[in-house]
Amino acid sequence: MSLSVSRRLAAVTAVAVAGLFAATTPAALAAPTAAAAAPTPPDIPLANVKAHLSQLSTIAANNGGNRAHGRTGYKASIDYVKAKLDAAGFTTTLQTFTSSGATGYNLIADWPGGDPNSVLMSGSHLDSVSAGAGINDNGSGSAAVLETALAVSRAGLQPTKHLRFGWWGAEELGLVGSKYYVNNLPAAEKAKISGYLNFDMIGSPNPGYFVYDDDPTIEQTFKNYYAGLGVPTEIETEGDGRSDHAPFKNAGIAVGGLFSGADYTKTAAQAQKWGGTSGQAFDRCYHSSCDSLANINDTALDRNSDAIAYAIWNLGAATPVPPGQSFENTADVSIPDSPAAAVTSPITASGVTGNAPATTKVDVNIVHTYRGDLVIDLLAPDGTAYRLKNSSSSDSADNVIASYTVNASSEVANGVWKLQVKDVAGQDVGYINSWKITF
């Protein structure tokens, strides 16, 4: 990205961040206000990111052509990333686990300083499939996260939040490494993670520009970055629940991220707004031997790398604000199986002055045997619906234990708010266990 674009993004940041959501608890992210603006995010050098990719390619070539779990190429990849971070002043931890009879590794890197009770984490999976070097999947995300971490060191960044970075093993075997990390965190440590940003395949050769829609604050941060470039985005659906953000999301941690597409086909409309070739996969070398250095779109890699820095600089500078008044309903409400009608659970808010804030927080606890069947909305007193969660056939976990931030600033706070849940597919049942709204 050119210097002129960086300056334009700085101007966009100064205006846009004032309207972003502020956090109410460590489970939700806050963006900086105009009064405490974040330092200007850097331009992440594309050449540096590609140099990391070249190293990963060489590692694969020297180790049987891949960097897969349990293979020497993966351990060499972890060693390369760790050495860079150690030299840059990070505190690194190598976490081991066992999967498919082989030892796996996660690498965790903490940047000194920041609020230890409010951790902003960013990560990517470092393993490839056994078929090839995995340069786009997921050398691209791993290299960009690494170079952004090194940019944090070069800048001597002192964010409000504590910054942590992760490189996950055995993702290609079913998110094994990231699940191990999240499942082995004590509950108190999970509560300290204000948000997790995931970057899996961000340099696809026929790219799209997809933004996760899980947490509204993180989503809006990435959209603000791309608005500054004049590049339209779409909501990411292809990888929903299929990458390393899923274990964090299932643990009730706010998540977000970027994606440039895998084996889904680019439509004519997408090609018109993003360029590239319609009727062709975003990445024709997905999980194949041809996922090599030639399988990278430099423009997408450059933009997404800069977007990572933009998010970390802005979200990392966020200052939590005390929570407002909370109202909770703990009565169980059965969720009938499809095709039954949606059910609601009401909460009456009273004694709140004025409108609901742009940071209205909704905590949801739903017990269900297949969460992918559920569509969840917040209904305002006037009947306006705010979508909290869409259904997804790939979201095969059970239960919904999550926090959502809603911009309900156009709504009067006092009145009857409802959580509405609809089961859109058959064979699974559950109930609303409890929910809470905080203004």
N, C-alpha and C positions, 0 to 999 in steps of 0.2 A: 504494500500500500504506500502511495506517495506521501510526502510530507504535507502537501496541500490537503489531502484527504484527512490526515491526522488532525490538522488544525480545524477542519470543518467538523470532525467528530468531537473535538474538544468543545466547540461552540454548541453542538447539539447536546452534548452531555450537560453543560451548564444550565440549559433550559429544561431538558427532559427529566433530569433526575429529581427535580423538585416535585414532579407529579407522580413519582414512583411510590410504591407501597412501602410503609415503614413496618418494622417487625414488632410483634407484640410479645412473643416468647422466643426462646432459642429454637423452637421448632419451625419458625417462619423467618424468612429473610427480610432484611430491610435494605432499601436503597438510600443513598445519601440525600439529604435535603440541600437546598440551595445555600443554606447558612453554613453547611459543613461539607462543601463540595470535595469530591475525591480528587487526588492528584491526576494529572492528565495521563491516560493510558499510553504505553509505548507502541510504536510500530514494531511488531515482531518480525525480525529479518527472515524473509523466505529462504534465503541462502543458508541460514543456520538450521532451519527446520529440515531442509533437504539434505544438509550434511549429516544430520542424525539418521535420516532415512537411508543414506548411502552406507552408513555404518551398519545399520540393521540388515541391509541387503548383503553386505560382505559377510556378516556373521552367519546369515542363512547359507550363503554359498560355501562357507568353510565348515558347515555342520549338517551336511546331508540335504541341503536345499530348503530347510524350513526352520521355524523357531517355535515349534509346537511344545505343548506341555510334556514334561518327562524327557525331552530331548536336549542334547547339549546346546543347541542353538538358543533355546529359551533361557537357560541359565546364563549364557554369554550375553544375552540381551539385557537381563537384569543387572549383571555386573557392569555393563557399559553405562546404563542409566545411573546406577548407584554411585559410580566413580565421579560422574559429572556433578551430581548433587552434593556429594561429600566435599568436593573441592570448592563448591560455591557457598558453603557454610550452613547447609541444611543438616538437621539431625535425622538420620535415616535408620529405619528398622526393617530387617528382612524377616518376614513372617512365613513360616513353612506350614504346609498341609499335605495330606496324601490324597490322591485321586487316581483311580484306575491302576493302582499298584505302584505309582510313581510319586516322587516328591515334587510338590509344586511350591511356587514362591509368589508372595505379594511383596511389593516394596512400598513402604510408607515414608514420606518425607515431610518433616515439620519445619516451618520457617520460624525462627525465634521471634517472640513478642506477640502482641495482640491478646485479646481477651480469651483466656483458656476456656471460659464458659460459653463462648460463642465462636464456633469453628466453621469456617468456610472451606469445604473440601472439593477438590477437583480430581478427576481420574479418568483412566482409560485402560483397556486391557492390552497387554503386551504380547500375548501369545498369538501365534498364527495357527492355521490348520496345517496338517501334515503334508498337504498337497503342494505348498509353495511358501514363499518368503513372507507373505502377508504384509505387503508394503502399504496398501491402502487399508486393509483390514488386519491389524489395526496399527500398523506403523505410523499412519498419518496422525491419528489422535495421540498416540504415545509420544511422538516426536514434538508435536505442537505443545502438549502439556509440559514436556521437559523444557522446551525453549522458553515457555512462559515462566516457569519456575526459575530458570536461570536469569530471566529479565527481572524478576522480583529481587534477586540477589544483586544484579548490577545496579538497580535503582536504590538499593538499601531501603526498600519499601517498609514503612511502619504503619500497617493498616490497623483499623480499630479491631477487626476480627483476627483471630488466629488462623493462619493459612496452613492447610495440609494438602498434600498431593499423594495420589495413589496410583500404582501400576499393578494390574490384576493378572493373576495366572489362571490358566484353565477356563477362560471364559468360553472358549469354543466347545467345551465339554458340558456346558450348562451353567455358566456363571459361577463356577465352583469357588474360585478365589475370592470374589467379592462377597458371596454368601458366607464364606468362612469368616471373613473379616467382620462383617456386620453381626453375624450370629455369636461371635465371641467377644463382642464389645459389651461391657456391663451396661445396664440400663442407664446409669448416671452418665456414662460417656456418650451413649447414643443421644441423650437429651441435649448434650452440648453442641451437637452438629446442627448448625442453623440451616445448612443447605449443602447438597452434593450436586456438582456439575459433571456431566458425563460426555465424553467425546469419543465416538466410535464411528470410524469411516468419515473423514471430513475432507478428503481429496479425490473423490470419485471422478473418473475420467469424463463422464457425461453428466455433470453434477446438477443436483437440485439444492435448494437452500431451505432446509427443514429445521424447525425449532420445536423442541419439546413443549407441550402445553400442560405439564403437570402442576407446576407452581406459577401462579400469575406474576409474581414479582420477577422471578428469574426469566420467565418467558418475555416479559415486557422489556427487560434489560437487553436481551439479544435482539428483540425487534427494534429497539431504539438504535442500536448499533447499525443494523442493516438499513433502517430508515435514513441514517446519516449518509449511507452510500448510495441511496436511491435504488436499492435492490429489494424486490418483493420477496417475501418468505411464505412458506406454507407450514401448517401444523404437521409434525412428524407422526406417522402412523405405522410405517413399515416395520420399524424396530421396537414398537411399543411392548415393553415387558421382556424383550429379547436381549437386552444389554445390561451392563453392570449397575445402572441406576435402579433396576427393579428391586434388589434386596434392600436398598436404602428406602425406597418408596414404601415397600411392604412393612418396614419398621417405623413408619410414620414420619420419616424425614423428608423435608421439601427437596425436590429434585428438578433438574432441568438439563438442557444440553443442546447439542447441534449434531446434524447428520446430513450427509450429501447424497445418500441413496445407495442401495445395494442391487438386488436382482429384479426389483420392480421396473416396469417399463415407463420411460418418460413419454408423457402425452404431448400432443401437438400444442396444446395451450401452454404447457410447461416449457417446451422448446421455444415458443414465441417470446416468453418473458425472461428466460434464462439463457437462451442459446443452446447449442448442442443439437443432438439428433433425436427426433421423435421416433417412436416405435422401437427404440433400442433401450436396453437396460442402463440404469445409471452406472452400474459397474458390471461390464460383461465378464470380468475376470474374478468375480466374487467367488471365494473359496476355491480358486483354481491356481494352477501353476503359473499362469500369466499375470498374477498379482505381483508385479515387479516394479522397479523404478519407472518403467514406461507407463505404468497404470495410474498415474497421478495427474490431475489437472492443477496446474500451478496457481491459477487464479482462485479456485475454490480453496485450496490449501492456504494461500496467503490471507484471504478474507477471513476464513474461519479461525486461523491462528490469531489474527488481530482481534477477532471477536472474543476469544478466550481471555486475552489480556484485558479487554474492555470490561468484561463481566467481573473478573477478579478484582480489578482496580476499583470499580464502582461498588460492587456488593461487599467487598472487603472493607470498604471505608464506612459502611453503614453503621449507624448507631441505633441500638434498640431503644424503643420508647416504652414506658410503663403501660401495662395492659389497662384497658378500660373496664367497664362493668360487664360481668358475665352472667349468662342465664343458661340453665341446663335442664334437659329432660332425660331422666334415667328410666322411664317406663319402656318396657319391651313392646315393640310393634312387629308382628309377624309380616314377613314379605312373601306374599303368595307367588307360586310358580307361574311363569308365563303360560297362557296369555292373559292372566288376571290384570286388573287395573293397578295403577300405582297406589302406594300407600303414603301417608304423611304422618309426621310426628310434630306437634305444635309446641312453640315456646312463646310466651307472652313477655315482651320486654316493656318495662315501665321505668319512669324516673330518669330516663336518658335525655339530655338536652339536645335539641336540634336533630340533624340528619345523622345517619350512620356514617362512619368514617370510610375513607378509601382503603383502610386496612382492616375492615371487618373480618374477623377470624372465625372460622367454622371448624370445630373439632368433631370428627365422625368416628364412631365405633360401631361397626356393623359385623355381625357374625353371619357368614354365608359360605356355602361349600364351593362356589365358583364365582369369584368377584367379577370376572369378565362379563358376566351376564347383566351386571347392574348399571343403570343410568341414575345418577344422583343429582338433584337440583336443590338449591336454596330458593324458597319462595318468599318474597317480601310481603309485607302486609297488604300492598296494593295488587298482589298477584304476579308481579314481575318475577320471572324465573332466571336464576343465575346458575349456569351449568358448572357443577363441581367435578363430575366424572362421567366420561362416556363409556359405553360398553366396548369390549374388545375381545375378539375370539382368541387372541394370543395371550391374554392376561389370565393365565390359568391358576393363579394362586387363590387361596381362600381368604375370606375376611377383608374388610376395609377399615384399617386403623390409620387415619391420616388427618392432617391439618390443611385447610385451604384458606387462602386469603382472597377476599372478594371486594372489589370496588363498588360499594353500595352507597356511595356518597349522594346519590340522587334520591335516596329513600329516607323517609322519616323513620327514626330509630324505634320509637315506641309503637307497639302494636303486636299482632300475632305473626311470627315468622314460622315457617314450616320447612322441615327437611322432607323432601319427596323422593321416594325410591321406587324404581320400576324394574322388574325382572323381565328382560326381553327375550330370554331363551329358556327352553324347558329343562327339566330333570334336576334342578338344584334349588335348595331352599335355604332360608335363613331369617334373621330378624334384626331390626334396629335395636342395638343394645343400649346406646345412649348417644346424645349429641349435645354440643354446647356452642353458643354464639357469644363472641366477645366484641364489644364496641370500642 
